[in-house]
Amino acid sequence: MINAIAEVMPELWGGSADLADSNMTTISGAKSFVPAEWSTHEWSGDKFGRVLHFGIREHAMGSILNGIVLHGNTRAFGGTFLIFSDYMRPAVRLAALMGVPSIFVWTHDSVALGEDGPTHQPIEQLATLRAIPNLDIVRPADGNETAYAWKTVLERRQGPAGLALSRQNLPVYARGEADETGAVYAGAENTAKGAYTLLEASNGKPEVILIATGSEVEIAVAARQQLEAAGVATRVVSAPCLEWFDEQPAAYREQVLPAAVKAKVSVEAGLSLGWNKYVGPFGQSVSIEHFGASADAKTLYREFGMTAEAVVSAAKSTIAAL
């Protein structure tokens, strides 16, 4: 994604805190922003280089990005794992306070990163980052949403944004086309609205609404299929950026999450803190309220209840309690 943008946006540059291969933040073919005499066998230096090597210094990276963007005329990004956003939080907070449009690329955004274990698996990070005023947290569900997320982030200049991206591969939904179940996925351009109806209930009148972000949209889509098969009309809402959704007119927010539909379930592999605002007093959250463990993603999601079956159970119990 970064390379595609860099081809048409020469003022975009950036790098990572020594995690370029994992974050996939290197602009292919670009030289590094270091003196030419410091070139190595891995990269060539140039005073007009577009690749930044921040080192294992997340706080410094955030501060450097802020300084670059404050200087003007370019947009800069810096990448690390989402868990390490804790190390750079003062710089992130200052970017939000100053209204500096720095771009933070935070990958490996859930326990699904796997065997690195709980020290590297984010749990509370999404919730606590969303608590920072004027910071947009964007967690796209597939490649299409990621493209529109980048487009929207680059168009907005009133504050910083954090892109929370998965380690694992995710399905890419064929927008505007019916899948094997007959479901039609809404266009990814709706990403700019923060949340939107990805899949409508088969009868157009949802009995329950599943709200998911990022990699958990796949789980919500699978849960919808099971619920619809059981006769429960189910809408899936993809919510890549709650901050952008909150900015939308009240009429649009009501259209996506109507108050009349009291059964709402949020699905996100992290704390449920903050989701009550969207699921309402009768809703439930399928979440992870404890630290992770060292295992593969499939095992962790099963053991931690981050499954389509858990979402179906939450949806049915929410409906039954009304």
BALOBA-1460 file (C-alpha; in Angstrom, 3 decimals):
// residues 322
<rec num="1" residu="m" x="0.000" y="0.000" z="0.000"/>
<rec num="2" residu="i" x="2.759" y="2.448" z="0.968"/>
<rec num="3" residu="n" x="4.651" y="1.747" z="-2.247"/>
<rec num="4" residu="a" x="1.587" y="2.363" z="-4.396"/>
<rec num="5" residu="i" x="1.015" y="5.717" z="-2.703"/>
<rec num="6" residu="a" x="4.704" y="6.658" z="-2.816"/>
<rec num="7" residu="e" x="4.732" y="6.296" z="-6.604"/>
<rec num="8" residu="v" x="2.247" y="9.150" z="-7.000"/>
<rec num="9" residu="m" x="3.023" y="11.141" z="-3.832"/>
<rec num="10" residu="p" x="6.697" y="12.159" z="-3.807"/>
<rec num="11" residu="e" x="6.274" y="14.117" z="-0.572"/>
<rec num="12" residu="l" x="5.497" y="10.911" z="1.369"/>
<rec num="13" residu="w" x="8.397" y="9.405" z="3.293"/>
<rec num="14" residu="g" x="8.977" y="7.369" z="6.418"/>
<rec num="15" residu="g" x="10.251" y="4.181" z="7.961"/>
<rec num="16" residu="s" x="10.054" y="2.152" z="11.136"/>
<rec num="17" residu="a" x="11.615" y="1.597" z="14.535"/>
<rec num="18" residu="d" x="13.823" y="-1.246" z="13.279"/>
<rec num="19" residu="l" x="10.837" y="-3.361" z="12.197"/>
<rec num="20" residu="a" x="10.681" y="-2.512" z="8.505"/>
<rec num="21" residu="d" x="10.396" y="-6.107" z="7.294"/>
<rec num="22" residu="s" x="7.581" y="-6.862" z="9.744"/>
<rec num="23" residu="n" x="5.751" y="-3.546" z="9.325"/>
<rec num="24" residu="m" x="6.307" y="-3.491" z="5.546"/>
<rec num="25" residu="t" x="7.054" y="0.229" z="5.720"/>
<rec num="26" residu="t" x="10.000" y="0.474" z="3.316"/>
<rec num="27" residu="i" x="9.467" y="2.425" z="0.098"/>
<rec num="28" residu="s" x="10.849" y="0.061" z="-2.534"/>
<rec num="29" residu="g" x="13.732" y="1.408" z="-4.580"/>
<rec num="30" residu="a" x="14.044" y="4.558" z="-2.490"/>
<rec num="31" residu="k" x="17.312" y="5.589" z="-0.907"/>
<rec num="32" residu="s" x="17.703" y="6.174" z="2.803"/>
<rec num="33" residu="f" x="17.803" y="9.581" z="4.439"/>
<rec num="34" residu="v" x="21.407" y="9.384" z="5.651"/>
<rec num="35" residu="p" x="24.684" y="10.780" z="4.289"/>
<rec num="36" residu="a" x="25.886" y="8.853" z="1.251"/>
<rec num="37" residu="e" x="29.108" y="7.936" z="3.051"/>
<rec num="38" residu="w" x="27.026" y="6.037" z="5.627"/>
<rec num="39" residu="s" x="25.624" y="3.673" z="3.018"/>
<rec num="40" residu="t" x="25.741" y="-0.032" z="3.832"/>
<rec num="41" residu="h" x="25.333" y="-3.269" z="1.895"/>
<rec num="42" residu="e" x="21.626" y="-3.123" z="2.801"/>
<rec num="43" residu="w" x="20.772" y="0.445" z="1.772"/>
<rec num="44" residu="s" x="22.167" y="3.497" z="-0.014"/>
<rec num="45" residu="g" x="22.159" y="6.909" z="1.608"/>
<rec num="46" residu="d" x="21.187" y="10.177" z="-0.034"/>
<rec num="47" residu="k" x="20.254" y="13.634" z="1.231"/>
<rec num="48" residu="f" x="16.964" y="13.283" z="-0.641"/>
<rec num="49" residu="g" x="16.330" y="9.737" z="0.605"/>
<rec num="50" residu="r" x="12.774" y="8.772" z="1.512"/>
<rec num="51" residu="v" x="13.452" y="5.866" z="3.878"/>
<rec num="52" residu="l" x="13.963" y="6.784" z="7.532"/>
<rec num="53" residu="h" x="15.832" y="4.490" z="9.924"/>
<rec num="54" residu="f" x="14.644" y="5.455" z="13.420"/>
<rec num="55" residu="g" x="16.281" y="2.590" z="15.281"/>
<rec num="56" residu="i" x="14.633" y="0.879" z="18.235"/>
<rec num="57" residu="r" x="13.496" y="4.260" z="19.560"/>
<rec num="58" residu="e" x="9.719" y="4.499" z="19.355"/>
<rec num="59" residu="h" x="9.415" y="7.731" z="21.342"/>
<rec num="60" residu="a" x="12.133" y="9.358" z="19.254"/>
<rec num="61" residu="m" x="10.406" y="8.157" z="16.096"/>
<rec num="62" residu="g" x="7.130" y="9.794" z="17.106"/>
<rec num="63" residu="s" x="8.868" y="13.040" z="18.004"/>
<rec num="64" residu="i" x="10.853" y="13.072" z="14.755"/>
<rec num="65" residu="l" x="7.678" y="12.517" z="12.740"/>
<rec num="66" residu="n" x="6.013" y="15.424" z="14.531"/>
<rec num="67" residu="g" x="8.978" y="17.665" z="13.767"/>
<rec num="68" residu="i" x="9.030" y="16.709" z="10.097"/>
<rec num="69" residu="v" x="5.317" y="17.364" z="9.660"/>
<rec num="70" residu="l" x="5.466" y="20.618" z="11.638"/>
<rec num="71" residu="h" x="8.180" y="21.803" z="9.251"/>
<rec num="72" residu="g" x="5.660" y="21.404" z="6.449"/>
<rec num="73" residu="n" x="5.445" y="20.370" z="2.789"/>
<rec num="74" residu="t" x="5.768" y="16.612" z="3.391"/>
<rec num="75" residu="r" x="3.843" y="13.813" z="5.096"/>
<rec num="76" residu="a" x="5.792" y="11.345" z="7.198"/>
<rec num="77" residu="f" x="4.916" y="7.944" z="8.648"/>
<rec num="78" residu="g" x="6.577" y="5.679" z="11.176"/>
<rec num="79" residu="g" x="5.897" y="2.034" z="11.921"/>
<rec num="80" residu="t" x="6.183" y="-0.344" z="14.839"/>
<rec num="81" residu="f" x="4.051" y="-2.997" z="16.535"/>
<rec num="82" residu="l" x="0.843" y="-1.736" z="18.149"/>
<rec num="83" residu="i" x="2.035" y="-2.907" z="21.569"/>
<rec num="84" residu="f" x="5.015" y="-0.559" z="21.310"/>
<rec num="85" residu="s" x="2.762" y="2.454" z="20.869"/>
<rec num="86" residu="d" x="3.059" y="2.597" z="24.659"/>
<rec num="87" residu="y" x="6.709" y="3.587" z="24.272"/>
<rec num="88" residu="m" x="5.831" y="6.541" z="22.038"/>
<rec num="89" residu="r" x="2.647" y="7.713" z="23.747"/>
<rec num="90" residu="p" x="3.975" y="11.132" z="24.850"/>
<rec num="91" residu="a" x="4.853" y="11.959" z="21.237"/>
<rec num="92" residu="v" x="1.485" y="10.663" z="20.022"/>
<rec num="93" residu="r" x="-0.323" y="12.738" z="22.629"/>
<rec num="94" residu="l" x="1.622" y="15.865" z="21.689"/>
<rec num="95" residu="a" x="0.808" y="15.314" z="18.018"/>
<rec num="96" residu="a" x="-2.875" y="15.212" z="18.958"/>
<rec num="97" residu="l" x="-2.536" y="18.240" z="21.226"/>
<rec num="98" residu="m" x="-0.791" y="20.287" z="18.524"/>
<rec num="99" residu="g" x="-3.005" y="19.038" z="15.696"/>
<rec num="100" residu="v" x="-0.025" y="17.638" z="13.797"/>
<rec num="101" residu="p" x="-1.045" y="15.145" z="11.058"/>
<rec num="102" residu="s" x="1.655" y="12.572" z="11.738"/>
<rec num="103" residu="i" x="0.917" y="9.030" z="10.562"/>
<rec num="104" residu="f" x="1.631" y="6.134" z="12.913"/>
<rec num="105" residu="v" x="1.594" y="2.668" z="11.345"/>
<rec num="106" residu="w" x="0.963" y="0.100" z="14.088"/>
<rec num="107" residu="t" x="0.948" y="-3.499" z="12.889"/>
<rec num="108" residu="h" x="0.527" y="-6.821" z="14.730"/>
<rec num="109" residu="d" x="-2.598" y="-5.337" z="16.267"/>
<rec num="110" residu="s" x="-4.042" y="-8.220" z="18.315"/>
<rec num="111" residu="v" x="-3.313" y="-11.517" z="20.045"/>
<rec num="112" residu="a" x="-3.410" y="-13.057" z="16.562"/>
<rec num="113" residu="l" x="0.244" y="-12.079" z="16.118"/>
<rec num="114" residu="g" x="0.854" y="-15.444" z="17.758"/>
<rec num="115" residu="e" x="3.752" y="-17.014" z="19.570"/>
<rec num="116" residu="d" x="5.521" y="-13.828" z="20.696"/>
<rec num="117" residu="g" x="3.110" y="-14.053" z="23.599"/>
<rec num="118" residu="p" x="1.454" y="-11.596" z="25.991"/>
<rec num="119" residu="t" x="4.364" y="-9.153" z="26.150"/>
<rec num="120" residu="h" x="3.785" y="-8.385" z="22.479"/>
<rec num="121" residu="q" x="0.016" y="-8.878" z="22.223"/>
<rec num="122" residu="p" x="-2.066" y="-5.693" z="22.489"/>
<rec num="123" residu="i" x="-5.122" y="-5.851" z="24.729"/>
<rec num="124" residu="e" x="-5.743" y="-2.390" z="26.175"/>
<rec num="125" residu="q" x="-3.950" y="-0.388" z="23.478"/>
<rec num="126" residu="l" x="-6.885" y="0.304" z="21.149"/>
<rec num="127" residu="a" x="-9.080" y="1.487" z="24.018"/>
<rec num="128" residu="t" x="-6.452" y="3.715" z="25.581"/>
<rec num="129" residu="l" x="-5.360" y="5.218" z="22.264"/>
<rec num="130" residu="r" x="-8.986" y="6.008" z="21.424"/>
<rec num="131" residu="a" x="-9.129" y="7.898" z="24.719"/>
<rec num="132" residu="i" x="-6.643" y="10.488" z="23.390"/>
<rec num="133" residu="p" x="-8.558" y="13.498" z="22.040"/>
<rec num="134" residu="n" x="-7.966" y="14.421" z="18.384"/>
<rec num="135" residu="l" x="-6.296" y="11.094" z="17.564"/>
<rec num="136" residu="d" x="-7.899" y="8.954" z="14.860"/>
<rec num="137" residu="i" x="-7.491" y="5.199" z="15.316"/>
<rec num="138" residu="v" x="-8.140" y="3.378" z="12.049"/>
<rec num="139" residu="r" x="-8.447" y="-0.419" z="11.969"/>
<rec num="140" residu="p" x="-9.395" y="-1.556" z="8.454"/>
<rec num="141" residu="a" x="-10.958" y="-4.938" z="7.712"/>
<rec num="142" residu="d" x="-9.354" y="-5.730" z="4.363"/>
<rec num="143" residu="g" x="-7.095" y="-4.364" z="1.637"/>
<rec num="144" residu="n" x="-9.876" y="-2.236" z="0.180"/>
<rec num="145" residu="e" x="-10.581" y="-0.535" z="3.496"/>
<rec num="146" residu="t" x="-6.850" y="-0.070" z="4.016"/>
<rec num="147" residu="a" x="-6.545" y="1.784" z="0.708"/>
<rec num="148" residu="y" x="-9.401" y="4.121" z="1.579"/>
<rec num="149" residu="a" x="-8.068" y="4.504" z="5.111"/>
<rec num="150" residu="w" x="-4.759" y="5.784" z="3.725"/>
<rec num="151" residu="k" x="-6.603" y="8.086" z="1.323"/>
<rec num="152" residu="t" x="-8.697" y="9.551" z="4.121"/>
<rec num="153" residu="v" x="-5.750" y="9.920" z="6.501"/>
<rec num="154" residu="l" x="-3.762" y="11.785" z="3.851"/>
<rec num="155" residu="e" x="-6.686" y="14.089" z="3.098"/>
<rec num="156" residu="r" x="-7.214" y="14.988" z="6.755"/>
<rec num="157" residu="r" x="-4.734" y="17.415" z="8.278"/>
<rec num="158" residu="q" x="-6.251" y="18.435" z="11.612"/>
<rec num="159" residu="g" x="-4.499" y="15.810" z="13.705"/>
<rec num="160" residu="p" x="-2.570" y="12.524" z="13.783"/>
<rec num="161" residu="a" x="-3.822" y="9.090" z="12.835"/>
<rec num="162" residu="g" x="-2.832" y="5.605" z="13.885"/>
<rec num="163" residu="l" x="-3.329" y="2.756" z="11.430"/>
<rec num="164" residu="a" x="-3.844" y="-0.502" z="13.342"/>
<rec num="165" residu="l" x="-3.082" y="-3.362" z="10.961"/>
<rec num="166" residu="s" x="-3.089" y="-7.131" z="11.371"/>
<rec num="167" residu="r" x="-0.197" y="-9.521" z="11.066"/>
<rec num="168" residu="q" x="-2.335" y="-12.333" z="9.647"/>
<rec num="169" residu="n" x="-3.777" y="-12.430" z="6.146"/>
<rec num="170" residu="l" x="-7.397" y="-11.326" z="5.847"/>
<rec num="171" residu="p" x="-10.001" y="-11.940" z="3.140"/>
<rec num="172" residu="v" x="-10.599" y="-9.166" z="0.618"/>
<rec num="173" residu="y" x="-14.320" y="-8.665" z="0.136"/>
<rec num="174" residu="a" x="-15.638" y="-8.328" z="-3.425"/>
<rec num="175" residu="r" x="-17.407" y="-5.008" z="-3.074"/>
<rec num="176" residu="g" x="-20.710" y="-4.561" z="-4.864"/>
<rec num="177" residu="e" x="-20.855" y="-8.229" z="-5.810"/>
<rec num="178" residu="a" x="-22.761" y="-11.101" z="-4.258"/>
<rec num="179" residu="d" x="-20.695" y="-13.833" z="-2.612"/>
<rec num="180" residu="e" x="-21.575" y="-17.538" z="-2.561"/>
<rec num="181" residu="t" x="-24.288" y="-16.867" z="0.039"/>
<rec num="182" residu="g" x="-25.855" y="-14.077" z="-1.998"/>
<rec num="183" residu="a" x="-24.606" y="-11.365" z="0.358"/>
<rec num="184" residu="v" x="-23.530" y="-8.095" z="-1.266"/>
<rec num="185" residu="y" x="-20.677" y="-6.178" z="0.355"/>
<rec num="186" residu="a" x="-20.924" y="-2.379" z="0.433"/>
<rec num="187" residu="g" x="-18.249" y="-0.249" z="-1.211"/>
<rec num="188" residu="a" x="-15.020" y="0.362" z="0.704"/>
<rec num="189" residu="e" x="-15.231" y="4.101" z="-0.006"/>
<rec num="190" residu="n" x="-17.553" y="4.144" z="3.015"/>
<rec num="191" residu="t" x="-14.422" y="3.718" z="5.150"/>
<rec num="192" residu="a" x="-14.165" y="7.518" z="5.217"/>
<rec num="193" residu="k" x="-17.413" y="7.614" z="7.218"/>
<rec num="194" residu="g" x="-15.821" y="5.622" z="10.026"/>
<rec num="195" residu="a" x="-18.514" y="2.937" z="10.161"/>
<rec num="196" residu="y" x="-20.966" y="1.634" z="7.604"/>
<rec num="197" residu="t" x="-23.272" y="-1.258" z="6.804"/>
<rec num="198" residu="l" x="-20.971" y="-3.796" z="5.192"/>
<rec num="199" residu="l" x="-23.664" y="-6.468" z="4.905"/>
<rec num="200" residu="e" x="-27.372" y="-5.758" z="5.272"/>
<rec num="201" residu="a" x="-29.845" y="-8.180" z="6.807"/>
<rec num="202" residu="s" x="-31.378" y="-10.406" z="4.147"/>
<rec num="203" residu="n" x="-34.828" y="-8.873" z="4.669"/>
<rec num="204" residu="g" x="-33.534" y="-5.329" z="5.124"/>
<rec num="205" residu="k" x="-34.857" y="-5.253" z="8.694"/>
<rec num="206" residu="p" x="-32.123" y="-6.361" z="11.093"/>
<rec num="207" residu="e" x="-33.048" y="-8.035" z="14.343"/>
<rec num="208" residu="v" x="-29.446" y="-7.749" z="15.527"/>
<rec num="209" residu="i" x="-26.468" y="-5.647" z="14.436"/>
<rec num="210" residu="l" x="-22.899" y="-6.931" z="14.658"/>
<rec num="211" residu="i" x="-20.291" y="-4.147" z="14.860"/>
<rec num="212" residu="a" x="-16.715" y="-5.206" z="14.178"/>
<rec num="213" residu="t" x="-13.328" y="-3.727" z="13.392"/>
<rec num="214" residu="g" x="-10.254" y="-4.967" z="11.566"/>
<rec num="215" residu="s" x="-9.613" y="-8.693" z="11.520"/>
<rec num="216" residu="e" x="-12.759" y="-9.399" z="13.527"/>
<rec num="217" residu="v" x="-14.990" y="-8.294" z="10.656"/>
<rec num="218" residu="e" x="-14.288" y="-11.725" z="9.170"/>
<rec num="219" residu="i" x="-15.692" y="-13.290" z="12.344"/>
<rec num="220" residu="a" x="-18.784" y="-11.073" z="12.256"/>
<rec num="221" residu="v" x="-19.412" y="-12.004" z="8.616"/>
<rec num="222" residu="a" x="-19.218" y="-15.714" z="9.491"/>
<rec num="223" residu="a" x="-21.533" y="-15.183" z="12.470"/>
<rec num="224" residu="r" x="-24.043" y="-13.393" z="10.267"/>
<rec num="225" residu="q" x="-24.163" y="-16.379" z="7.948"/>
<rec num="226" residu="q" x="-24.999" y="-18.667" z="10.875"/>
<rec num="227" residu="l" x="-27.591" y="-16.293" z="12.306"/>
<rec num="228" residu="e" x="-29.298" y="-15.767" z="8.961"/>
<rec num="229" residu="a" x="-29.422" y="-19.553" z="8.486"/>
<rec num="230" residu="a" x="-31.182" y="-19.731" z="11.860"/>
<rec num="231" residu="g" x="-33.731" y="-17.145" z="10.757"/>
<rec num="232" residu="v" x="-32.212" y="-14.151" z="12.561"/>
<rec num="233" residu="a" x="-31.994" y="-11.115" z="10.272"/>
<rec num="234" residu="t" x="-28.475" y="-9.769" z="10.849"/>
<rec num="235" residu="r" x="-26.633" y="-6.648" z="9.749"/>
<rec num="236" residu="v" x="-22.830" y="-6.422" z="9.848"/>
<rec num="237" residu="v" x="-21.329" y="-2.986" z="10.421"/>
<rec num="238" residu="s" x="-17.643" y="-2.493" z="9.716"/>
<rec num="239" residu="a" x="-16.306" y="0.267" z="11.977"/>
<rec num="240" residu="p" x="-12.725" y="1.053" z="10.924"/>
<rec num="241" residu="c" x="-12.612" y="4.435" z="12.717"/>
<rec num="242" residu="l" x="-14.982" y="5.358" z="15.528"/>
<rec num="243" residu="e" x="-13.671" y="8.925" z="15.574"/>
<rec num="244" residu="w" x="-14.696" y="9.468" z="11.955"/>
<rec num="245" residu="f" x="-18.068" y="7.844" z="12.624"/>
<rec num="246" residu="d" x="-18.707" y="10.180" z="15.557"/>
<rec num="247" residu="e" x="-18.173" y="13.137" z="13.199"/>
<rec num="248" residu="q" x="-20.961" y="12.040" z="10.867"/>
<rec num="249" residu="p" x="-24.406" y="13.682" z="10.951"/>
<rec num="250" residu="a" x="-26.803" y="12.220" z="13.498"/>
<rec num="251" residu="a" x="-29.070" y="11.008" z="10.692"/>
<rec num="252" residu="y" x="-26.292" y="8.893" z="9.198"/>
<rec num="253" residu="r" x="-25.300" y="7.433" z="12.562"/>
<rec num="254" residu="e" x="-28.934" y="6.537" z="13.210"/>
<rec num="255" residu="q" x="-29.148" y="4.931" z="9.779"/>
<rec num="256" residu="v" x="-26.179" y="2.662" z="10.512"/>
<rec num="257" residu="l" x="-26.944" y="1.944" z="14.173"/>
<rec num="258" residu="p" x="-30.681" y="2.609" z="14.607"/>
<rec num="259" residu="a" x="-31.853" y="3.006" z="18.185"/>
<rec num="260" residu="a" x="-34.871" y="0.843" z="17.384"/>
<rec num="261" residu="v" x="-32.581" y="-2.176" z="16.967"/>
<rec num="262" residu="k" x="-31.636" y="-2.753" z="20.576"/>
<rec num="263" residu="a" x="-29.721" y="-5.987" z="20.017"/>
<rec num="264" residu="k" x="-26.201" y="-4.937" z="19.108"/>
<rec num="265" residu="v" x="-22.950" y="-6.864" z="19.551"/>
<rec num="266" residu="s" x="-19.438" y="-5.447" z="19.167"/>
<rec num="267" residu="v" x="-16.612" y="-7.738" z="18.077"/>
<rec num="268" residu="e" x="-13.011" y="-6.681" z="18.681"/>
<rec num="269" residu="a" x="-9.951" y="-8.581" z="19.930"/>
<rec num="270" residu="g" x="-9.231" y="-6.225" z="22.808"/>
<rec num="271" residu="l" x="-10.926" y="-4.590" z="25.770"/>
<rec num="272" residu="s" x="-14.633" y="-3.821" z="25.489"/>
<rec num="273" residu="l" x="-13.991" y="-0.477" z="27.202"/>
<rec num="274" residu="g" x="-15.748" y="2.256" z="25.220"/>
<rec num="275" residu="w" x="-17.998" y="-0.020" z="23.178"/>
<rec num="276" residu="n" x="-21.052" y="0.514" z="25.399"/>
<rec num="277" residu="k" x="-21.504" y="3.831" z="23.571"/>
<rec num="278" residu="y" x="-22.257" y="1.912" z="20.376"/>
<rec num="279" residu="v" x="-23.944" y="-1.293" z="21.547"/>
<rec num="280" residu="g" x="-26.186" y="0.576" z="23.970"/>
<rec num="281" residu="p" x="-27.662" y="-0.559" z="27.304"/>
<rec num="282" residu="f" x="-28.996" y="-3.857" z="25.922"/>
<rec num="283" residu="g" x="-25.985" y="-4.854" z="23.826"/>
<rec num="284" residu="q" x="-23.006" y="-7.095" z="24.455"/>
<rec num="285" residu="s" x="-19.330" y="-7.127" z="23.513"/>
<rec num="286" residu="v" x="-17.304" y="-10.091" z="22.321"/>
<rec num="287" residu="s" x="-13.892" y="-9.014" z="23.546"/>
<rec num="288" residu="i" x="-10.712" y="-10.061" z="25.353"/>
<rec num="289" residu="e" x="-10.545" y="-8.795" z="28.928"/>
<rec num="290" residu="h" x="-7.228" y="-10.348" z="29.943"/>
<rec num="291" residu="f" x="-3.653" y="-10.659" z="28.721"/>
<rec num="292" residu="g" x="-2.780" y="-13.030" z="25.898"/>
<rec num="293" residu="a" x="-0.665" y="-16.168" z="25.683"/>
<rec num="294" residu="s" x="1.930" y="-17.778" z="23.461"/>
<rec num="295" residu="a" x="0.150" y="-19.822" z="20.806"/>
<rec num="296" residu="d" x="-0.912" y="-19.600" z="17.191"/>
<rec num="297" residu="a" x="-3.710" y="-17.231" z="16.221"/>
<rec num="298" residu="k" x="-6.319" y="-19.931" z="15.618"/>
<rec num="299" residu="t" x="-5.751" y="-21.475" z="19.039"/>
<rec num="300" residu="l" x="-5.827" y="-18.129" z="20.828"/>
<rec num="301" residu="y" x="-9.031" y="-16.989" z="19.144"/>
<rec num="302" residu="r" x="-10.690" y="-20.300" z="20.017"/>
<rec num="303" residu="e" x="-9.522" y="-20.304" z="23.637"/>
<rec num="304" residu="f" x="-10.337" y="-16.629" z="24.163"/>
<rec num="305" residu="g" x="-13.820" y="-16.886" z="22.664"/>
<rec num="306" residu="m" x="-13.100" y="-14.726" z="19.637"/>
<rec num="307" residu="t" x="-15.129" y="-16.911" z="17.271"/>
<rec num="308" residu="a" x="-18.222" y="-16.777" z="15.103"/>
<rec num="309" residu="e" x="-19.908" y="-19.176" z="17.517"/>
<rec num="310" residu="a" x="-19.270" y="-16.803" z="20.429"/>
<rec num="311" residu="v" x="-20.729" y="-13.925" z="18.432"/>
<rec num="312" residu="v" x="-23.803" y="-15.991" z="17.535"/>
<rec num="313" residu="s" x="-24.279" y="-16.874" z="21.207"/>
<rec num="314" residu="a" x="-23.958" y="-13.225" z="22.264"/>
<rec num="315" residu="a" x="-26.423" y="-12.144" z="19.583"/>
<rec num="316" residu="k" x="-29.013" y="-14.740" z="20.561"/>
<rec num="317" residu="s" x="-28.705" y="-14.020" z="24.290"/>
<rec num="318" residu="t" x="-29.017" y="-10.289" z="23.645"/>
<rec num="319" residu="i" x="-32.194" y="-10.826" z="21.634"/>
<rec num="320" residu="a" x="-33.596" y="-13.203" z="24.255"/>
<rec num="321" residu="a" x="-33.027" y="-10.669" z="27.039"/>
<rec num="322" residu="l" x="-35.032" y="-7.897" z="25.360"/>
